[in-house]
């Protein structure tokens, strides 16, 4: 997160099984809007579904409205 919003992870747990689907939903604070995801996933879908096949790093980006 970059301080301009939050991310909800569903299901939220410490570890995921191989091929498990995880959903990330970005919610910006007032005055900002969701822009994109970067890292191991590069897209502008919100929410985004990820199939776990390895450990991943993802960053959410928000911009001023």
HTML snippet that shows the backbone in 3Dmol.js (N, CA, C, O; Angstrom):
<script src="https://3Dmol.org/build/3Dmol-min.js"></script>
<div id="view" style="width:600px;height:400px;position:relative"></div>
<script>
const pdb = `
ATOM      1  N   UNK A   1       0.836  -1.187   0.000  1.00  0.00           N
ATOM      2  CA  UNK A   1       0.000   0.000   0.000  1.00  0.00           C
ATOM      3  C   UNK A   1       0.875   1.243   0.000  1.00  0.00           C
ATOM      4  O   UNK A   1       1.993   1.230   0.515  1.00  0.00           O
ATOM      5  N   UNK A   2       0.356   2.311  -0.582  1.00  0.00           N
ATOM      6  CA  UNK A   2       1.157   3.522  -0.630  1.00  0.00           C
ATOM      7  C   UNK A   2       0.604   4.637   0.253  1.00  0.00           C
ATOM      8  O   UNK A   2       1.003   5.790   0.093  1.00  0.00           O
ATOM      9  N   UNK A   3      -0.314   4.325   1.192  1.00  0.00           N
ATOM     10  CA  UNK A   3      -0.823   5.305   2.143  1.00  0.00           C
ATOM     11  C   UNK A   3      -2.034   6.082   1.663  1.00  0.00           C
ATOM     12  O   UNK A   3      -2.584   6.885   2.416  1.00  0.00           O
ATOM     13  N   UNK A   4      -2.464   5.862   0.426  1.00  0.00           N
ATOM     14  CA  UNK A   4      -3.599   6.587  -0.121  1.00  0.00           C
ATOM     15  C   UNK A   4      -4.826   5.700  -0.280  1.00  0.00           C
ATOM     16  O   UNK A   4      -5.779   6.056  -0.974  1.00  0.00           O
ATOM     17  N   UNK A   5      -4.793   4.548   0.365  1.00  0.00           N
ATOM     18  CA  UNK A   5      -5.904   3.614   0.296  1.00  0.00           C
ATOM     19  C   UNK A   5      -5.541   2.325   0.989  1.00  0.00           C
ATOM     20  O   UNK A   5      -4.532   2.240   1.689  1.00  0.00           O
ATOM     21  N   UNK A   6      -6.376   1.318   0.788  1.00  0.00           N
ATOM     22  CA  UNK A   6      -6.148   0.030   1.429  1.00  0.00           C
ATOM     23  C   UNK A   6      -6.462  -1.101   0.455  1.00  0.00           C
ATOM     24  O   UNK A   6      -7.051  -0.887  -0.604  1.00  0.00           O
ATOM     25  N   UNK A   7      -6.057  -2.302   0.836  1.00  0.00           N
ATOM     26  CA  UNK A   7      -6.306  -3.490   0.027  1.00  0.00           C
ATOM     27  C   UNK A   7      -6.967  -4.544   0.909  1.00  0.00           C
ATOM     28  O   UNK A   7      -6.507  -4.828   2.014  1.00  0.00           O
ATOM     29  N   UNK A   8      -8.055  -5.117   0.399  1.00  0.00           N
ATOM     30  CA  UNK A   8      -8.720  -6.228   1.055  1.00  0.00           C
ATOM     31  C   UNK A   8      -8.294  -7.504   0.349  1.00  0.00           C
ATOM     32  O   UNK A   8      -8.357  -7.590  -0.878  1.00  0.00           O
ATOM     33  N   UNK A   9      -7.860  -8.495   1.117  1.00  0.00           N
ATOM     34  CA  UNK A   9      -7.414  -9.779   0.587  1.00  0.00           C
ATOM     35  C   UNK A   9      -8.426 -10.843   1.001  1.00  0.00           C
ATOM     36  O   UNK A   9      -8.716 -11.003   2.187  1.00  0.00           O
ATOM     37  N   UNK A  10      -8.968 -11.576   0.009  1.00  0.00           N
ATOM     38  CA  UNK A  10      -9.963 -12.597   0.295  1.00  0.00           C
ATOM     39  C   UNK A  10      -9.564 -13.900  -0.369  1.00  0.00           C
ATOM     40  O   UNK A  10      -9.386 -13.908  -1.587  1.00  0.00           O
ATOM     41  N   UNK A  11      -9.413 -14.999   0.351  1.00  0.00           N
ATOM     42  CA  UNK A  11      -9.436 -15.079   1.810  1.00  0.00           C
ATOM     43  C   UNK A  11      -8.121 -14.539   2.378  1.00  0.00           C
ATOM     44  O   UNK A  11      -7.076 -14.634   1.735  1.00  0.00           O
ATOM     45  N   UNK A  12      -8.178 -13.987   3.555  1.00  0.00           N
ATOM     46  CA  UNK A  12      -6.974 -13.459   4.200  1.00  0.00           C
ATOM     47  C   UNK A  12      -6.454 -14.500   5.181  1.00  0.00           C
ATOM     48  O   UNK A  12      -7.110 -14.833   6.168  1.00  0.00           O
ATOM     49  N   UNK A  13      -5.255 -15.007   4.886  1.00  0.00           N
ATOM     50  CA  UNK A  13      -4.647 -15.993   5.776  1.00  0.00           C
ATOM     51  C   UNK A  13      -3.140 -15.972   5.599  1.00  0.00           C
ATOM     52  O   UNK A  13      -2.628 -15.322   4.688  1.00  0.00           O
ATOM     53  N   UNK A  14      -2.432 -16.675   6.460  1.00  0.00           N
ATOM     54  CA  UNK A  14      -0.967 -16.631   6.483  1.00  0.00           C
ATOM     55  C   UNK A  14      -0.329 -17.359   5.308  1.00  0.00           C
ATOM     56  O   UNK A  14       0.741 -16.962   4.847  1.00  0.00           O
ATOM     57  N   UNK A  15      -0.964 -18.413   4.818  1.00  0.00           N
ATOM     58  CA  UNK A  15      -0.382 -19.195   3.718  1.00  0.00           C
ATOM     59  C   UNK A  15      -1.502 -19.691   2.818  1.00  0.00           C
ATOM     60  O   UNK A  15      -2.626 -19.918   3.267  1.00  0.00           O
ATOM     61  N   UNK A  16      -1.175 -19.856   1.536  1.00  0.00           N
ATOM     62  CA  UNK A  16      -2.143 -20.314   0.550  1.00  0.00           C
ATOM     63  C   UNK A  16      -1.659 -21.601  -0.084  1.00  0.00           C
ATOM     64  O   UNK A  16      -0.455 -21.837  -0.189  1.00  0.00           O
ATOM     65  N   UNK A  17      -2.598 -22.434  -0.506  1.00  0.00           N
ATOM     66  CA  UNK A  17      -2.241 -23.674  -1.165  1.00  0.00           C
ATOM     67  C   UNK A  17      -1.960 -23.420  -2.641  1.00  0.00           C
ATOM     68  O   UNK A  17      -2.413 -22.424  -3.205  1.00  0.00           O
ATOM     69  N   UNK A  18      -1.219 -24.319  -3.254  1.00  0.00           N
ATOM     70  CA  UNK A  18      -0.925 -24.246  -4.682  1.00  0.00           C
ATOM     71  C   UNK A  18      -2.246 -24.207  -5.458  1.00  0.00           C
ATOM     72  O   UNK A  18      -3.143 -25.010  -5.201  1.00  0.00           O
ATOM     73  N   UNK A  19      -2.362 -23.274  -6.406  1.00  0.00           N
ATOM     74  CA  UNK A  19      -3.532 -23.098  -7.277  1.00  0.00           C
ATOM     75  C   UNK A  19      -4.744 -22.484  -6.576  1.00  0.00           C
ATOM     76  O   UNK A  19      -5.823 -22.430  -7.166  1.00  0.00           O
ATOM     77  N   UNK A  20      -4.596 -22.022  -5.338  1.00  0.00           N
ATOM     78  CA  UNK A  20      -5.693 -21.350  -4.650  1.00  0.00           C
ATOM     79  C   UNK A  20      -5.889 -19.967  -5.264  1.00  0.00           C
ATOM     80  O   UNK A  20      -4.919 -19.296  -5.614  1.00  0.00           O
ATOM     81  N   UNK A  21      -7.148 -19.541  -5.393  1.00  0.00           N
ATOM     82  CA  UNK A  21      -7.454 -18.221  -5.936  1.00  0.00           C
ATOM     83  C   UNK A  21      -7.607 -17.221  -4.798  1.00  0.00           C
ATOM     84  O   UNK A  21      -8.306 -17.473  -3.816  1.00  0.00           O
ATOM     85  N   UNK A  22      -6.943 -16.089  -4.951  1.00  0.00           N
ATOM     86  CA  UNK A  22      -6.990 -15.005  -3.975  1.00  0.00           C
ATOM     87  C   UNK A  22      -7.480 -13.754  -4.703  1.00  0.00           C
ATOM     88  O   UNK A  22      -7.056 -13.481  -5.826  1.00  0.00           O
ATOM     89  N   UNK A  23      -8.367 -12.998  -4.067  1.00  0.00           N
ATOM     90  CA  UNK A  23      -8.888 -11.766  -4.647  1.00  0.00           C
ATOM     91  C   UNK A  23      -8.336 -10.570  -3.890  1.00  0.00           C
ATOM     92  O   UNK A  23      -8.406 -10.520  -2.662  1.00  0.00           O
ATOM     93  N   UNK A  24      -7.789  -9.608  -4.621  1.00  0.00           N
ATOM     94  CA  UNK A  24      -7.325  -8.341  -4.050  1.00  0.00           C
ATOM     95  C   UNK A  24      -8.253  -7.235  -4.519  1.00  0.00           C
ATOM     96  O   UNK A  24      -8.532  -7.122  -5.713  1.00  0.00           O
ATOM     97  N   UNK A  25      -8.734  -6.419  -3.588  1.00  0.00           N
ATOM     98  CA  UNK A  25      -9.587  -5.283  -3.925  1.00  0.00           C
ATOM     99  C   UNK A  25      -8.992  -4.030  -3.308  1.00  0.00           C
ATOM    100  O   UNK A  25      -8.815  -3.949  -2.093  1.00  0.00           O
ATOM    101  N   UNK A  26      -8.684  -3.055  -4.150  1.00  0.00           N
ATOM    102  CA  UNK A  26      -8.109  -1.787  -3.694  1.00  0.00           C
ATOM    103  C   UNK A  26      -9.222  -0.781  -3.440  1.00  0.00           C
ATOM    104  O   UNK A  26     -10.143  -0.640  -4.245  1.00  0.00           O
ATOM    105  N   UNK A  27      -9.127  -0.081  -2.306  1.00  0.00           N
ATOM    106  CA  UNK A  27     -10.098   0.954  -1.965  1.00  0.00           C
ATOM    107  C   UNK A  27      -9.336   2.231  -1.634  1.00  0.00           C
ATOM    108  O   UNK A  27      -8.653   2.293  -0.612  1.00  0.00           O
ATOM    109  N   UNK A  28      -9.444   3.260  -2.493  1.00  0.00           N
ATOM    110  CA  UNK A  28      -8.722   4.505  -2.234  1.00  0.00           C
ATOM    111  C   UNK A  28      -9.399   5.338  -1.149  1.00  0.00           C
ATOM    112  O   UNK A  28     -10.599   5.204  -0.910  1.00  0.00           O
ATOM    113  N   UNK A  29      -8.623   6.197  -0.497  1.00  0.00           N
ATOM    114  CA  UNK A  29      -9.198   7.162   0.433  1.00  0.00           C
ATOM    115  C   UNK A  29      -9.772   8.315  -0.384  1.00  0.00           C
ATOM    116  O   UNK A  29      -9.502   8.436  -1.579  1.00  0.00           O
ATOM    117  N   UNK A  30     -10.551   9.147   0.260  1.00  0.00           N
ATOM    118  CA  UNK A  30     -11.177  10.284  -0.422  1.00  0.00           C
ATOM    119  C   UNK A  30     -10.124  11.155  -1.093  1.00  0.00           C
ATOM    120  O   UNK A  30      -9.097  11.476  -0.494  1.00  0.00           O
ATOM    121  N   UNK A  31     -10.385  11.535  -2.338  1.00  0.00           N
ATOM    122  CA  UNK A  31      -9.466  12.374  -3.089  1.00  0.00           C
ATOM    123  C   UNK A  31      -8.505  11.605  -3.975  1.00  0.00           C
ATOM    124  O   UNK A  31      -7.775  12.198  -4.768  1.00  0.00           O
ATOM    125  N   UNK A  32      -8.501  10.276  -3.841  1.00  0.00           N
ATOM    126  CA  UNK A  32      -7.623   9.424  -4.651  1.00  0.00           C
ATOM    127  C   UNK A  32      -8.456   8.410  -5.421  1.00  0.00           C
ATOM    128  O   UNK A  32      -9.614   8.161  -5.086  1.00  0.00           O
ATOM    129  N   UNK A  33      -7.862   7.831  -6.446  1.00  0.00           N
ATOM    130  CA  UNK A  33      -8.507   6.758  -7.186  1.00  0.00           C
ATOM    131  C   UNK A  33      -7.499   5.660  -7.467  1.00  0.00           C
ATOM    132  O   UNK A  33      -6.294   5.899  -7.552  1.00  0.00           O
ATOM    133  N   UNK A  34      -8.024   4.445  -7.610  1.00  0.00           N
ATOM    134  CA  UNK A  34      -7.177   3.314  -7.936  1.00  0.00           C
ATOM    135  C   UNK A  34      -6.588   3.514  -9.327  1.00  0.00           C
ATOM    136  O   UNK A  34      -7.292   3.925 -10.249  1.00  0.00           O
ATOM    137  N   UNK A  35      -5.280   3.221  -9.479  1.00  0.00           N
ATOM    138  CA  UNK A  35      -4.625   3.324 -10.777  1.00  0.00           C
ATOM    139  C   UNK A  35      -4.263   1.952 -11.325  1.00  0.00           C
ATOM    140  O   UNK A  35      -4.676   1.602 -12.431  1.00  0.00           O
ATOM    141  N   UNK A  36      -3.484   1.157 -10.555  1.00  0.00           N
ATOM    142  CA  UNK A  36      -3.011  -0.123 -11.084  1.00  0.00           C
ATOM    143  C   UNK A  36      -2.326  -0.940  -9.997  1.00  0.00           C
ATOM    144  O   UNK A  36      -2.129  -0.495  -8.866  1.00  0.00           O
ATOM    145  N   UNK A  37      -1.973  -2.158 -10.399  1.00  0.00           N
ATOM    146  CA  UNK A  37      -1.147  -3.061  -9.597  1.00  0.00           C
ATOM    147  C   UNK A  37       0.180  -3.213 -10.317  1.00  0.00           C
ATOM    148  O   UNK A  37       0.227  -3.168 -11.546  1.00  0.00           O
ATOM    149  N   UNK A  38       1.263  -3.393  -9.564  1.00  0.00           N
ATOM    150  CA  UNK A  38       2.561  -3.670 -10.179  1.00  0.00           C
ATOM    151  C   UNK A  38       3.284  -4.732  -9.372  1.00  0.00           C
ATOM    152  O   UNK A  38       2.863  -5.088  -8.271  1.00  0.00           O
ATOM    153  N   UNK A  39       4.366  -5.229  -9.927  1.00  0.00           N
ATOM    154  CA  UNK A  39       5.131  -6.296  -9.293  1.00  0.00           C
ATOM    155  C   UNK A  39       4.926  -7.573 -10.069  1.00  0.00           C
ATOM    156  O   UNK A  39       5.064  -7.589 -11.293  1.00  0.00           O
ATOM    157  N   UNK A  40       4.594  -8.659  -9.361  1.00  0.00           N
ATOM    158  CA  UNK A  40       4.366  -9.932 -10.032  1.00  0.00           C
ATOM    159  C   UNK A  40       3.060  -9.943 -10.827  1.00  0.00           C
ATOM    160  O   UNK A  40       2.876 -10.800 -11.692  1.00  0.00           O
ATOM    161  N   UNK A  41       2.164  -9.020 -10.552  1.00  0.00           N
ATOM    162  CA  UNK A  41       0.930  -8.826 -11.317  1.00  0.00           C
ATOM    163  C   UNK A  41       0.942  -7.394 -11.823  1.00  0.00           C
ATOM    164  O   UNK A  41       1.076  -6.460 -11.032  1.00  0.00           O
ATOM    165  N   UNK A  42       0.805  -7.211 -13.121  1.00  0.00           N
ATOM    166  CA  UNK A  42       0.751  -5.867 -13.698  1.00  0.00           C
ATOM    167  C   UNK A  42      -0.571  -5.744 -14.438  1.00  0.00           C
ATOM    168  O   UNK A  42      -0.748  -6.326 -15.508  1.00  0.00           O
ATOM    169  N   UNK A  43      -1.506  -4.980 -13.861  1.00  0.00           N
ATOM    170  CA  UNK A  43      -2.800  -4.793 -14.496  1.00  0.00           C
ATOM    171  C   UNK A  43      -3.545  -3.643 -13.826  1.00  0.00           C
ATOM    172  O   UNK A  43      -3.109  -3.108 -12.806  1.00  0.00           O
ATOM    173  N   UNK A  44      -4.672  -3.278 -14.419  1.00  0.00           N
ATOM    174  CA  UNK A  44      -5.502  -2.213 -13.875  1.00  0.00           C
ATOM    175  C   UNK A  44      -6.879  -2.731 -13.484  1.00  0.00           C
ATOM    176  O   UNK A  44      -7.815  -1.946 -13.336  1.00  0.00           O
ATOM    177  N   UNK A  45      -7.015  -4.053 -13.313  1.00  0.00           N
ATOM    178  CA  UNK A  45      -8.281  -4.646 -12.880  1.00  0.00           C
ATOM    179  C   UNK A  45      -8.452  -4.448 -11.381  1.00  0.00           C
ATOM    180  O   UNK A  45      -7.502  -4.605 -10.615  1.00  0.00           O
ATOM    181  N   UNK A  46      -9.649  -4.109 -10.974  1.00  0.00           N
ATOM    182  CA  UNK A  46      -9.939  -3.948  -9.550  1.00  0.00           C
ATOM    183  C   UNK A  46     -11.388  -4.323  -9.307  1.00  0.00           C
ATOM    184  O   UNK A  46     -12.293  -3.597  -9.717  1.00  0.00           O
ATOM    185  N   UNK A  47     -11.621  -5.453  -8.643  1.00  0.00           N
ATOM    186  CA  UNK A  47     -10.648  -6.324  -7.994  1.00  0.00           C
ATOM    187  C   UNK A  47      -9.901  -7.182  -9.008  1.00  0.00           C
ATOM    188  O   UNK A  47     -10.276  -7.266 -10.178  1.00  0.00           O
ATOM    189  N   UNK A  48      -8.831  -7.820  -8.525  1.00  0.00           N
ATOM    190  CA  UNK A  48      -8.048  -8.728  -9.353  1.00  0.00           C
ATOM    191  C   UNK A  48      -7.988 -10.088  -8.657  1.00  0.00           C
ATOM    192  O   UNK A  48      -7.790 -10.172  -7.445  1.00  0.00           O
ATOM    193  N   UNK A  49      -8.165 -11.153  -9.450  1.00  0.00           N
ATOM    194  CA  UNK A  49      -8.058 -12.521  -8.932  1.00  0.00           C
ATOM    195  C   UNK A  49      -6.698 -13.079  -9.313  1.00  0.00           C
ATOM    196  O   UNK A  49      -6.255 -12.942 -10.453  1.00  0.00           O
ATOM    197  N   UNK A  50      -6.043 -13.706  -8.352  1.00  0.00           N
ATOM    198  CA  UNK A  50      -4.712 -14.256  -8.557  1.00  0.00           C
ATOM    199  C   UNK A  50      -4.735 -15.738  -8.202  1.00  0.00           C
ATOM    200  O   UNK A  50      -5.249 -16.116  -7.149  1.00  0.00           O
ATOM    201  N   UNK A  51      -4.183 -16.575  -9.071  1.00  0.00           N
ATOM    202  CA  UNK A  51      -4.024 -17.989  -8.773  1.00  0.00           C
ATOM    203  C   UNK A  51      -2.621 -18.174  -8.213  1.00  0.00           C
ATOM    204  O   UNK A  51      -1.628 -17.901  -8.887  1.00  0.00           O
ATOM    205  N   UNK A  52      -2.556 -18.637  -6.984  1.00  0.00           N
ATOM    206  CA  UNK A  52      -1.276 -18.766  -6.303  1.00  0.00           C
ATOM    207  C   UNK A  52      -0.487 -19.951  -6.853  1.00  0.00           C
ATOM    208  O   UNK A  52      -0.936 -21.096  -6.799  1.00  0.00           O
ATOM    209  N   UNK A  53       0.700 -19.649  -7.385  1.00  0.00           N
ATOM    210  CA  UNK A  53       1.606 -20.688  -7.872  1.00  0.00           C
ATOM    211  C   UNK A  53       2.989 -20.548  -7.247  1.00  0.00           C
ATOM    212  O   UNK A  53       3.839 -21.428  -7.383  1.00  0.00           O
ATOM    213  N   UNK A  54       3.202 -19.415  -6.554  1.00  0.00           N
ATOM    214  CA  UNK A  54       4.479 -19.133  -5.895  1.00  0.00           C
ATOM    215  C   UNK A  54       4.267 -17.958  -4.959  1.00  0.00           C
ATOM    216  O   UNK A  54       3.181 -17.379  -4.939  1.00  0.00           O
ATOM    217  N   UNK A  55       5.283 -17.592  -4.182  1.00  0.00           N
ATOM    218  CA  UNK A  55       5.218 -16.369  -3.390  1.00  0.00           C
ATOM    219  C   UNK A  55       5.253 -15.196  -4.350  1.00  0.00           C
ATOM    220  O   UNK A  55       6.037 -15.191  -5.299  1.00  0.00           O
ATOM    221  N   UNK A  56       4.405 -14.195  -4.110  1.00  0.00           N
ATOM    222  CA  UNK A  56       4.348 -13.054  -5.009  1.00  0.00           C
ATOM    223  C   UNK A  56       4.437 -11.739  -4.248  1.00  0.00           C
ATOM    224  O   UNK A  56       4.109 -11.669  -3.063  1.00  0.00           O
ATOM    225  N   UNK A  57       4.882 -10.706  -4.942  1.00  0.00           N
ATOM    226  CA  UNK A  57       4.927  -9.345  -4.412  1.00  0.00           C
ATOM    227  C   UNK A  57       4.114  -8.462  -5.334  1.00  0.00           C
ATOM    228  O   UNK A  57       4.330  -8.441  -6.546  1.00  0.00           O
ATOM    229  N   UNK A  58       3.171  -7.728  -4.747  1.00  0.00           N
ATOM    230  CA  UNK A  58       2.296  -6.854  -5.524  1.00  0.00           C
ATOM    231  C   UNK A  58       2.214  -5.518  -4.809  1.00  0.00           C
ATOM    232  O   UNK A  58       2.122  -5.462  -3.583  1.00  0.00           O
ATOM    233  N   UNK A  59       2.250  -4.435  -5.590  1.00  0.00           N
ATOM    234  CA  UNK A  59       2.092  -3.087  -5.055  1.00  0.00           C
ATOM    235  C   UNK A  59       0.866  -2.456  -5.698  1.00  0.00           C
ATOM    236  O   UNK A  59       0.667  -2.571  -6.907  1.00  0.00           O
ATOM    237  N   UNK A  60       0.044  -1.790  -4.892  1.00  0.00           N
ATOM    238  CA  UNK A  60      -1.110  -1.068  -5.415  1.00  0.00           C
ATOM    239  C   UNK A  60      -0.719   0.398  -5.587  1.00  0.00           C
ATOM    240  O   UNK A  60       0.048   0.941  -4.792  1.00  0.00           O
ATOM    241  N   UNK A  61      -1.249   1.030  -6.625  1.00  0.00           N
ATOM    242  CA  UNK A  61      -0.962   2.437  -6.892  1.00  0.00           C
ATOM    243  C   UNK A  61      -2.260   3.222  -6.965  1.00  0.00           C
ATOM    244  O   UNK A  61      -3.208   2.824  -7.643  1.00  0.00           O
ATOM    245  N   UNK A  62      -2.286   4.349  -6.253  1.00  0.00           N
ATOM    246  CA  UNK A  62      -3.417   5.263  -6.279  1.00  0.00           C
ATOM    247  C   UNK A  62      -2.923   6.608  -6.817  1.00  0.00           C
ATOM    248  O   UNK A  62      -1.754   6.954  -6.646  1.00  0.00           O
ATOM    249  N   UNK A  63      -3.811   7.365  -7.465  1.00  0.00           N
ATOM    250  CA  UNK A  63      -3.468   8.699  -7.949  1.00  0.00           C
ATOM    251  C   UNK A  63      -4.497   9.689  -7.442  1.00  0.00           C
ATOM    252  O   UNK A  63      -5.611   9.312  -7.079  1.00  0.00           O
ATOM    253  N   UNK A  64      -4.120  10.953  -7.419  1.00  0.00           N
ATOM    254  CA  UNK A  64      -5.071  12.001  -7.061  1.00  0.00           C
ATOM    255  C   UNK A  64      -6.174  12.062  -8.105  1.00  0.00           C
ATOM    256  O   UNK A  64      -5.926  11.885  -9.297  1.00  0.00           O
ATOM    257  N   UNK A  65      -7.405  12.317  -7.643  1.00  0.00           N
ATOM    258  CA  UNK A  65      -8.525  12.444  -8.577  1.00  0.00           C
ATOM    259  C   UNK A  65      -8.400  13.714  -9.375  1.00  0.00           C
ATOM    260  O   UNK A  65      -9.250  14.000 -10.217  1.00  0.00           O
TER     261      UNK A  65
END
`;
const viewer = $3Dmol.createViewer("view");
viewer.addModel(pdb, "pdb");
viewer.setStyle({}, {cartoon: {color: "spectrum"}});
viewer.zoomTo();
viewer.render();
</script>
